[in-house]
Amino acid sequence: MSSPQRPSEVRQEQRGRFWLLTSLRDLVDRIAQSSPARLALFVIAGVVAVFSFLLWLPVSSAPGVDTPLEDAVFTATSAVTVTGLTTVPTGTNWSFFGQFVIMIAMQIGGLGTLTMTSILALAVGRKLGLRSRLLTQEALNIGRLGEVGSLLQIIVITSVSIEGVLAVVLTLGFLLEGDSVLTALWHGVFYAISAFNNGGFVPNEAGLGPYTTSWLIVVPIAVGVFIGSLGFPVILVMRQMGLRFSRWNLNTKLTVSTTTVLLVVAWLLYVAFEWSNPATLRDLPLGEKLFHGFFSSVNMRSGGFALVETNNEEQITLLMTDAMMFAGGGAASTAGGIKVTTLAVVFLAILAEARGDRSVTAFYRTISEDALRISISVIMMGATIVLVASSALLALSDAPLDRVLFEVISGYATCGLSVGLSSELPPAGKYVLACTMFVGRIGITTVAAALALRSRRRLYKYPEERPIIG
């Protein structure tokens, strides 16, 4: 009879058995300590790689379809970044398994890879350590570290609850449209996740075209996209304070007010621009014209769903859509773009300068100079990425500038609206657009911090001098 092992021997045996996991954990800890943003970059890139491999497997493609590697990588990137751009038709190119993989990728991408990691830690009963809290704090822009654990639980509960309600309503809508129970259930769940996470993917071949007058389908999708674009910090505040505007914090006030203004402006402009277009709104009744305008306004900043072919819209409508996509949705949301709070801060700074005010204020609060400086940097870096990506695609394809610019902004803003260019690009062009989506999803400031070799604090200051501006 063998003698029982001592505790030290058991621990040593366990360390030897799980040496790979231990080494990986130590590597992650070192990267997290040196640069949390760089860890975010590596983790999300790893998630994209995993889903690219899964979609490249033959089981993910429909019978008789051989999916090239560049299409698998592009689709995986689009799903994880909840963009919605596609190079192959989702309803016909992918098998049920492939569509299921895309749906899971959207869910993970919508919640955020780092957020999902912390959620899993909570689910198995582990307590979040300081480093994990710092990582999540940076990903969600949380003010206090103590809020991280409760916020992550709220994210899960809120996401599942909203998606569950949407799935029930959508399933009923598809049942009324004549789908079988299983098909209606599958479409309901897929569209619910795609809508709330602003994914823009559609599992059926015809998309939303056959359901333009089915209010139990198009209205829940629009509502899901709108809620998802507000951001979890805003949802948290509204959950705690209700609809009492005066008790909201500045971020929530700016997000909701700017989103509402952009939604109404885009709604009115879309209806006006497309009113006489025979390919879109001209032959529709007044009520359907107004609803098409509302649906397009909600989706053009990030959702990516469309009731009409984007190619059929007027050029001025496409230009307006470019601007709305670039603006995007709320910070720490499933939407993309430069974020509406960034746009609001810069607009308020311009207004303050025109009035001669020395500080930027909003809702009886002073906006810090750091926020203004970061906002300007985000806009400039976003515009630079759009410029570089557009130049690369112009060099790699024969497409005109307007189509290239629309597709690049849609990719960078993780919107998903398309003029059909993605499927026409050569493999190199697809990889360029995939990289644009990746950078747009994880955020310009995160990329800048992740690529920085080191950060240091300057202990001296140069003499001040004012250049001539304007």
C-alpha positions in Angstrom: 0.0 0.0 0.0 1.5 3.3 -1.1 1.9 6.2 1.3 -0.3 9.2 0.7 1.3 12.2 -1.1 2.3 15.2 0.8 0.6 18.5 -0.1 3.8 19.9 -1.6 4.2 16.8 -3.8 0.6 17.2 -5.0 1.1 20.9 -5.9 4.4 20.0 -7.7 2.6 17.3 -9.7 -0.2 19.6 -10.6 2.2 22.3 -11.7 4.0 19.8 -13.9 0.7 18.5 -15.4 -0.5 22.0 -16.3 2.8 23.6 -17.1 1.5 24.9 -20.4 -1.4 26.7 -18.9 0.7 28.0 -16.1 3.3 29.4 -18.6 0.5 30.9 -20.6 -1.0 32.5 -17.5 2.4 34.0 -16.5 2.8 35.4 -20.0 -0.6 37.0 -19.9 0.2 38.5 -16.5 3.5 40.0 -17.8 1.8 41.5 -20.8 -1.1 42.8 -18.7 1.3 44.4 -16.3 3.4 46.1 -19.0 0.5 47.1 -21.3 -3.2 46.2 -20.8 -4.0 47.6 -24.2 -1.4 45.4 -25.9 -3.0 42.4 -24.1 -6.4 43.5 -25.6 -4.8 43.5 -29.0 -3.4 40.0 -28.7 -6.5 38.5 -27.2 -8.9 39.9 -29.8 -6.5 38.8 -32.6 -6.4 35.4 -31.1 -10.2 35.2 -31.0 -10.3 36.2 -34.7 -7.7 33.5 -35.5 -9.8 30.9 -33.8 -13.0 31.8 -35.6 -11.1 32.1 -38.9 -9.9 28.5 -38.5 -13.4 27.3 -37.6 -15.0 28.9 -40.6 -12.2 27.5 -42.9 -13.2 24.0 -41.9 -15.2 22.1 -44.6 -18.0 21.5 -42.1 -18.6 25.3 -41.9 -19.4 25.6 -45.6 -22.5 24.6 -47.4 -22.5 21.3 -49.4 -20.5 21.7 -52.6 -18.9 25.0 -51.4 -15.2 25.5 -50.9 -14.5 28.6 -48.9 -11.1 30.3 -49.6 -9.0 31.2 -46.6 -9.3 35.0 -47.2 -13.1 34.7 -47.1 -13.0 32.8 -43.9 -10.7 35.3 -42.3 -12.7 38.2 -43.6 -16.0 36.8 -42.3 -14.5 35.9 -38.9 -13.1 39.4 -38.5 -16.4 40.9 -39.5 -18.3 38.7 -37.0 -15.9 39.3 -34.1 -15.8 43.0 -34.8 -19.6 42.9 -35.2 -19.3 44.7 -38.5 -21.5 42.7 -41.0 -19.5 43.2 -44.2 -19.4 40.0 -46.2 -17.5 38.6 -49.2 -19.8 35.6 -49.6 -23.5 35.3 -49.0 -24.2 34.2 -45.4 -27.4 32.4 -46.2 -26.0 30.2 -49.0 -22.2 29.9 -48.5 -22.2 28.7 -44.9 -23.8 25.6 -43.4 -25.8 25.6 -40.2 -22.6 25.0 -38.3 -20.9 27.9 -40.1 -23.8 30.3 -39.3 -23.8 29.1 -35.7 -20.1 29.9 -35.5 -20.8 33.4 -36.9 -23.5 34.0 -34.3 -21.2 33.0 -31.4 -18.5 35.2 -32.8 -20.9 38.2 -32.9 -21.9 37.5 -29.3 -18.4 37.4 -28.1 -17.4 40.4 -30.1 -20.4 42.4 -28.9 -19.7 41.8 -25.3 -16.0 42.4 -25.8 -13.3 39.8 -25.6 -11.8 41.1 -22.4 -15.2 41.5 -20.8 -16.1 37.9 -21.7 -12.9 36.7 -20.1 -13.8 38.4 -16.8 -17.4 37.2 -17.0 -16.1 33.6 -17.3 -14.0 34.2 -14.2 -17.0 35.3 -12.3 -19.1 32.4 -13.6 -16.7 29.8 -12.1 -16.7 31.6 -8.7 -13.3 33.3 -9.0 -12.8 36.7 -7.7 -11.5 39.3 -10.0 -8.0 40.4 -9.1 -6.6 43.9 -9.4 -5.1 43.4 -12.8 -8.4 41.9 -14.2 -10.3 44.8 -12.7 -7.9 47.3 -14.3 -8.2 45.6 -17.7 -12.0 45.7 -17.5 -12.0 49.2 -16.3 -10.1 50.3 -19.3 -12.3 48.3 -21.7 -15.5 49.7 -20.3 -14.4 53.2 -19.2 -15.5 52.6 -15.6 -14.9 55.3 -13.0 -14.3 53.1 -10.0 -12.6 49.7 -9.7 -15.3 48.5 -7.3 -17.9 48.8 -10.1 -16.3 46.2 -12.3 -17.7 43.0 -10.9 -21.3 44.3 -10.6 -21.1 45.9 -14.0 -20.0 42.6 -15.6 -23.0 40.8 -14.0 -25.3 43.6 -15.3 -23.8 43.2 -18.8 -24.6 39.5 -18.9 -28.1 40.0 -17.4 -28.9 42.9 -19.6 -27.6 41.3 -22.8 -29.3 38.0 -22.3 -32.6 39.7 -21.2 -32.7 42.0 -24.2 -31.7 39.4 -26.7 -34.2 36.9 -25.1 -37.1 39.4 -25.5 -36.0 40.2 -29.0 -35.7 36.5 -29.9 -39.2 35.8 -28.7 -40.8 38.6 -30.6 -38.8 37.9 -33.8 -39.6 34.2 -33.6 -43.3 35.1 -33.5 -42.8 37.4 -36.4 -41.1 34.7 -38.5 -43.8 32.2 -37.6 -46.5 34.6 -38.8 -44.5 34.9 -42.1 -44.9 31.2 -42.6 -41.5 29.8 -41.4 -41.5 26.4 -39.6 -41.0 26.4 -35.9 -37.4 25.4 -36.0 -36.6 27.9 -38.8 -38.4 30.7 -37.0 -36.7 29.9 -33.7 -33.2 29.9 -35.4 -33.9 33.1 -37.3 -35.3 34.7 -34.2 -32.2 34.0 -32.1 -29.8 34.8 -34.8 -31.4 38.2 -35.7 -31.7 39.0 -32.0 -28.0 38.6 -31.4 -27.1 40.2 -34.6 -29.3 43.2 -33.9 -28.4 43.9 -30.3 -24.7 43.5 -31.0 -25.0 45.6 -34.1 -23.7 42.7 -36.2 -25.6 43.2 -39.4 -25.4 39.5 -40.4 -28.5 37.9 -41.9 -28.9 34.1 -42.0 -31.4 33.8 -44.8 -30.6 34.3 -48.5 -33.0 37.2 -49.2 -32.1 39.1 -46.0 -34.8 41.5 -44.7 -36.2 42.2 -48.2 -39.2 39.9 -47.9 -40.1 41.3 -44.4 -40.2 45.1 -45.0 -43.9 45.3 -43.9 -43.6 42.7 -41.1 -43.5 45.0 -38.0 -42.8 42.1 -35.7 -39.5 41.6 -37.5 -38.2 45.0 -38.6 -39.3 47.0 -35.5 -37.6 44.7 -32.9 -34.4 44.7 -35.1 -34.4 48.5 -35.1 -35.0 48.6 -31.3 -32.2 46.1 -30.7 -29.7 48.1 -32.8 -30.6 51.3 -31.1 -30.3 49.9 -27.5 -27.0 48.2 -28.4 -25.5 51.4 -29.8 -26.0 53.3 -26.6 -23.3 51.4 -24.6 -23.3 49.5 -21.4 -22.2 52.5 -19.2 -25.3 54.4 -20.5 -27.6 51.4 -19.9 -26.2 51.0 -16.4 -26.9 54.6 -15.6 -30.4 54.5 -17.1 -31.0 51.2 -15.2 -30.1 52.9 -11.9 -31.6 56.4 -12.5 -34.5 55.5 -14.8 -35.5 58.2 -17.4 -34.8 61.1 -15.1 -32.5 63.1 -17.4 -31.4 65.5 -14.6 -29.9 62.6 -12.6 -27.8 61.2 -15.5 -24.1 61.7 -15.6 -22.5 63.7 -18.3 -21.5 60.7 -20.5 -25.1 59.5 -20.6 -26.6 62.9 -21.3 -24.1 63.5 -24.1 -24.6 60.0 -25.6 -28.4 60.1 -25.5 -28.8 63.7 -26.7 -26.3 63.4 -29.5 -27.6 60.1 -30.6 -31.2 61.5 -30.7 -30.1 64.5 -32.8 -28.2 62.4 -35.3 -31.0 59.9 -35.6 -33.6 62.6 -36.3 -31.4 64.5 -38.7 -30.5 61.3 -40.6 -34.1 60.3 -40.7 -35.3 63.5 -42.2 -32.5 63.8 -44.7 -32.9 60.2 -45.8 -36.6 60.6 -46.5 -35.9 63.9 -48.3 -33.1 62.6 -50.5 -34.8 59.3 -51.4 -38.4 60.6 -51.7 -38.5 60.6 -55.5 -36.1 57.7 -56.0 -38.0 54.9 -57.9 -35.5 52.3 -56.6 -36.1 53.0 -52.9 -39.0 55.2 -51.6 -41.0 56.8 -54.4 -43.6 54.1 -54.9 -44.2 53.4 -51.1 -47.1 54.8 -49.1 -46.3 57.7 -46.7 -46.2 55.5 -43.6 -43.7 53.1 -45.2 -41.6 55.9 -46.5 -41.3 57.4 -43.0 -40.5 54.0 -41.4 -37.9 53.2 -44.1 -36.3 56.5 -43.2 -36.3 55.7 -39.5 -35.0 52.2 -40.0 -32.2 53.4 -42.2 -31.3 56.2 -39.8 -31.0 53.8 -36.9 -28.8 51.3 -38.9 -26.6 53.7 -40.8 -24.5 54.5 -37.8 -23.6 50.9 -36.9 -26.4 48.4 -37.3 -25.7 47.5 -40.9 -29.2 46.2 -41.7 -31.0 47.5 -44.8 -34.5 47.2 -46.2 -33.4 48.4 -49.7 -30.2 47.8 -51.7 -27.6 50.4 -50.7 -26.4 50.5 -54.3 -29.8 51.9 -55.3 -29.6 55.0 -53.1 -28.8 58.5 -54.3 -25.2 59.7 -54.2 -26.0 62.4 -51.7 -27.6 59.8 -49.4 -24.5 57.7 -49.6 -22.4 60.7 -48.7 -24.6 61.4 -45.7 -24.4 57.8 -44.7 -20.6 58.1 -44.8 -20.7 60.9 -42.2 -23.2 59.0 -40.0 -21.1 55.8 -40.1 -18.0 57.7 -39.2 -19.7 59.2 -36.2 -20.9 55.8 -34.9 -22.6 55.0 -31.6 -22.0 55.4 -27.9 -18.7 54.7 -26.2 -18.2 51.1 -24.8 -21.1 50.0 -26.9 -21.5 47.3 -29.6 -21.4 50.2 -32.2 -18.3 51.5 -33.9 -17.1 54.8 -35.3 -15.4 57.6 -33.5 -18.3 57.6 -31.0 -21.0 60.2 -30.5 -19.4 61.6 -27.3 -16.2 62.3 -29.3 -18.2 64.2 -31.9 -20.1 66.1 -29.1 -17.0 67.1 -27.3 -15.3 68.5 -30.4 -18.5 70.3 -31.4 -18.8 71.9 -28.0 -15.2 73.0 -28.1 -15.8 74.7 -31.4 -18.9 76.4 -30.0 -17.0 77.5 -26.9 -14.2 79.0 -29.1 -16.8 80.8 -31.2 -18.3 82.3 -28.0 -14.9 83.2 -26.6 -15.3 80.9 -23.6 -12.1 79.7 -21.9 -13.5 76.3 -21.0 -15.8 73.7 -22.7 -19.0 73.1 -20.8 -22.1 70.9 -21.2 -25.1 70.4 -18.9 -23.5 72.6 -16.2 -20.3 70.5 -16.2 -16.8 71.4 -17.4 -15.2 69.0 -19.9 -11.5 68.4 -19.1 -8.8 69.4 -21.6 -7.7 65.7 -21.6 -11.1 64.6 -23.0 -10.9 67.3 -25.7 -7.3 66.3 -26.6 -8.2 62.6 -26.8 -11.3 63.4 -28.9 -9.3 65.4 -31.5 -6.7 62.6 -31.6 -9.4 59.9 -32.2 -10.9 61.9 -35.0 -7.6 62.5 -36.7 -6.4 59.0 -36.3 -9.7 57.6 -37.6 -9.5 59.9 -40.6 -5.9 58.8 -41.2 -6.8 55.1 -41.1 -9.7 55.7 -43.5 -7.3 57.6 -45.8 -4.6 54.9 -45.7 -7.1 52.0 -46.2 -8.9 53.8 -49.1 -5.5 54.5 -50.8 -4.6 50.8 -50.5 -7.9 49.6 -51.9 -7.7 52.1 -54.8 -4.3 50.7 -55.6 -5.5 47.1 -55.4 -8.8 47.4 -57.3 -10.3 49.3 -60.1 -13.3 50.6 -58.0 -14.1 54.3 -58.1 -13.3 56.4 -55.0 -17.0 56.8 -53.8 -17.5 53.0 -53.6 -14.1 52.5 -51.9 -14.6 55.3 -49.4 -18.1 54.0 -48.5 -16.8 50.4 -47.9 -13.8 51.5 -45.9 -15.8 53.8 -43.6 -18.3 51.1 -43.2 -15.5 48.7 -42.2 -13.7 51.1 -39.9 -16.9 52.2 -38.2 -18.0 48.5 -38.0 -21.3 49.4 -39.6 -21.7 46.7 -42.2 -23.6 48.6 -44.9 -22.1 47.8 -48.3 -22.2 48.9 -51.9 -21.1 45.4 -52.8 -17.4 46.1 -53.1 -16.2 43.6 -50.4 -17.0 40.6 -52.6 -15.3 42.1 -55.6 -12.0 42.8 -54.0 -8.9 40.6 -54.6 -7.6 38.6 -51.7 -5.1 41.4 -50.7 -7.9 43.9 -50.7 -10.0 41.7 -48.4 -7.2 41.4 -45.9 -6.8 45.2 -46.0 -10.5 45.7 -45.3 -10.3 43.0 -42.6 -7.5 44.9 -40.8 -9.6 48.1 -41.1 -12.5 46.4 -39.3 -10.1 45.0 -36.6 -8.6 48.4 -35.9 -12.0 50.1 -35.9 -13.4 47.6 -33.4 -10.7 47.6 -30.7 -10.4 51.4 -30.9 -7.8 53.8 -32.1 -6.6 54.8 -28.6 -6.2 51.1 -27.7 -4.2 50.5 -30.8 -2.0 53.5 -30.2 -1.4 52.4 -26.6 -0.8 48.8 -27.6 1.8 49.7 -30.2 3.7 52.2 -27.9 7.0 50.7 -26.9 7.0 52.6 -23.6 5.4 55.5 -21.8 7.2 58.0 -19.7 6.4 61.2 -17.8 8.3 64.3 -18.9 9.8 66.1 -15.8 10.4 69.4 -17.6 8.4 71.8 -19.8 9.6 73.8 -22.8 8.9 77.6 -23.1 5.4 78.3 -24.4 5.0 79.9 -27.8 1.8 80.4 -29.9 2.0 79.6 -33.7 -0.2 81.4 -36.2 -3.4 79.4 -36.8 -5.9 80.0 -39.6 
